[in-house]
Amino acid sequence: MTESAFPAFSMVVAVYNGANTISDCLNTLAQQDYPAERYEVIVVDDGSTDDTAALVAQYPVRLIQLGENQGRIQARNAGVRAARHERVVLVDSRVVFPVDGLRKVAEVEHLPQIFFVHHTHREGFGWFNRLLMLIRRRWYRPPIPFTPEEAAKRDSFYINEGNYTRSFKGTTAIAVQRDLWLSCQPDNQSKYLHEESFIFQRMITTHPILKRYDIAVTYYQRERLVVFARHIFERGPRFASHYLKPGGVFRRLWLALLMAAILALILSLIHI
């Protein structure tokens, strides 16, 4: 690949109160092993109230400030619409993208692409993180690798309508055509929507998603219990909007648990 043949990319990071991770994220994005004139980094500050904007200002990136918190779906789309290039790479603000990642993305013509996500804590893997990983490995097929070294031995594959449900996927980091991303947006733009599931289900009808194991991104798990609890509470409506709706993957399980809880309550009242 000659210098002039490198395809141009816009890398988009949406962030809200991400002062504790945004520097790690931007350090590698600003130092990609890729011609500087062939990519840009756009950071969309979704109404942060911490030092996020001041930290972002230290990097050679385009900063878009929304003023008030509108949610990840709105923030990401603001960055994508502002992108100068047709190929975009959306990166979560808690992600460390490898410095050779963009070069590897460009080596494969097919888009969209998603990557192996290595969940970790800065202080170590963490018991809760390991528990979640064990649950995921039981559900998803093929099983999720534990480490980037294990992932590197796996073959990439395409996620389509046939294997969508049991394939581990997400928009933690995704390379995609700008117009495809925008055309697959759900009608509901609420920040309480589990948007990535709706986007992917629309996307795979025409564009299978290439899951790559040769590119590993690191995701910083939330470490403090209060922060994690708040995150789970906020994701509750998003989870219900997709997985628990009629026809959702866990609809029957949710109904069974609800009926079991009601039955247990009735039995307890009978014995009072």
N, C-alpha and C positions, 0 to 999 in steps of 0.2 A: 504494500500500500504506500503510494507516494505521498508526500506532504500535502499536495493539493487535492488528493483523493479522499482525505479524511472527511466523512460526513459531519455536518454541523449539528450540534446538540444544544438544547437549553435545559439546564438542570434546575429544578424548581423545589424549593424547601418551604413548606408552610409551617409556621411555628407559633405557639402560644405559651407564654411564660416558660420558655425553654432555656433560661440562662445557664442551667446546670449541664446542658449537653450540647448547646448550639456551637460552641467553639470546637469541640471534638468533631462535630459533623462538618463544619466549614473548613477545618484544617486540611482534610483530605480532598474535599471538592475543589479547593483553590489550588491544589498541587497535583492535579491529575496528570498522568503520563500521556498527555495529549496536547496537540498544538493549541496554544492559548487563544489564538484567533479563531479557532474552530468550535469553541464552546463558550457559553456564558452561564453564570450562576445567578438565579433570581431567588431572593428570600422574601416571603410574604409574612409580615408580622401581623398576626390576627388579634390585634388589640392587647398586646402584652402589657402587664402592669409591673413587670420586674425589669432587670437590666438587659433584656434580650436585644433591644434595638441598639444600645450602646456597644454591645459586643459585636453585633453584626457589622456595625460601621467600621470596624477595624479590618474588614476583609474586602477584597476587590470584587464586590458583588453588587447587583442592583437590588435595592431595598424598596419594597412596596409596603406601606403601612395602611391598614384598613381602618384604624381609629377605634373601632369597637369590635369585640369578639363576635364573629359570624359563624364560626365552626370550620372544621377542616375542609369540608367539601367546597365551601365558598372561597376559602383562602387558596386552596390548590387551583381552582378554576381561574381565579384572578391572576395567578402566576402563569398558568398555561396560556391564557388569552394575551398576556403581555409578552410571551416568548417570541423571540426573533426568528426562531428556527422551527421547522416542521417536526423534527424529532425531539421529543422531550423525555427527560428522566426525572420522575418524581421521587424524592427522597425524604423519608420521615426525619424530623429534627432530632430524634433519638438514635439515629443510625450513623455508623461510621462506614462510609463507602470506600472500598479499596482504591488505592491510587492508580492501579492499572485497570480499574473497572470499566471506565468509559472506552478505553482502547479495546477491551474484550467485547463489550457490547457492539462496537462498530464492526468487529470481525464477522459477525453473523448478520446477514441482511434482514432476516425475519424480525418483525415486530408485530405484536408486543412480546416483551420478555420480562420474566420475573426471576428472582435469584434465591439461592439458599440463604436463609436468615438464621444467623447464630445468635440466639438469645443469651445474654450474659448480664452479670452484675459487675460493677467495677471491683468489688471486694471478692469476687468469686462467683461460681455458678449458682449457689443458693439452693436451699432445700425446696422452696416453693417453686422455683424455676424448674428444678429437676422433676418435681411431681407433675407439673403441667406438661413437660416434655414426654413423660411416660404415658400420660393419658393420650396425648396427641399421637404417639407412636402406635397405640392400640387402635386408634380410629382411622388414621389416614393410610392410604396405599398409593405408592410404596411407602414403607415406614420412613419417618423423618430421621435423617442422620443426626447424631449428637454433636459432631464436631466438623469444622471445615475440612479436616483431613479425611474423615469418613465420607463427607459429601463429594470430595474430589474423585472418589472411586466410582461414583454413580454416573449413569448415563442421563443426559438431558431427555426430556420428553415433552409432548404437547398435551396441554389440558384442553379438552373439548367437551361437548355436551355429554358424551358417554362416560367420562371419568371425572366430571367436575365435582360431584358431591364428596368423593373420598380423596380428592387431591388437595394437599396442603397449599394454600395460596393466600395472597394478600397484596395490598398495595403499599407495603412498607417501603419497597423500592421497586419501581417499574419503569421500563423503557417502552415508549409507545408513540405512535403518530399523534400529533396534536389534534387533528380533525377527528380521528377515531375516538380519542378520549372524550372530547367534547360532545360528540354525537351519541355517546353511550351514557350520558348523564341521566339520572332519574329525574322525573318531573318534580318530585319533592326535594327541595334543597335545604331541608332543615338540618341543623347541626346535631340533631338527635337521631339522624338516620344512619343505619349501617350501610353506607353508600357503596363500599367496595364490592359487596355481594351483588347489588343491583347492577353496577357497572360491568362486572365480570360476566354476569349471565347474559347481558346484552352483547357484550363483546365477542364471546365465543361462538355466537351463532354465525358469524362471518369471519372471525379471525381467531384461530386457535392460539392459545397463550403458551409460549415456549418457556418451560420451567428449566432453568439452568443451574446445575450444581457446580460448575467450574468457576462461578463468581459467588463469593460469600460476603455478605454484608453483616456487620455486627450491630445488634439492637440492644440498647441498654434498658433492661427491665427496671421498673419502678421499685425502689428499694425500701422506702419508708412505708409502714403499714397504713398510715393515714392517707398518704398519696395514692397508694394502690386501692384502698377502699373507695376513695372518691372516684377514681377512674372506673372501677367496676360499677359503681352506682350510676355514673353518667352513661356508661355503655349499655345499661339495662334496657332503656327504650330502643336503642339501636339493635340490640340482640333480638328483642321481641318483634321488631319491625320486619325481620327477615326470617330468622330460624324458627320462631314460634307462631308465625302466621299460618293460616290454613294452607296446607301443602308444604310447609316448612319442614326441614330435616328433623327437628326435634319436637314437632307439634304433638305427636302421639305420646312421646315420653313426658312432655309437660302436662298433658291432660291426665296421664296415668298418675303422675305425682300429685296433681291437684285432687283427683278423686281419692287417692290414698289418704291425703291430709284431711279431706272432708270426712271420710269414713272413720279415721282415727278420732276426730273431734266428736263425732256422733257417739262412738263407743265410749269415749271418756265421759260424756254427759250422761249416758245410760247408767254408768257405774257410780255416779255421784250420789 
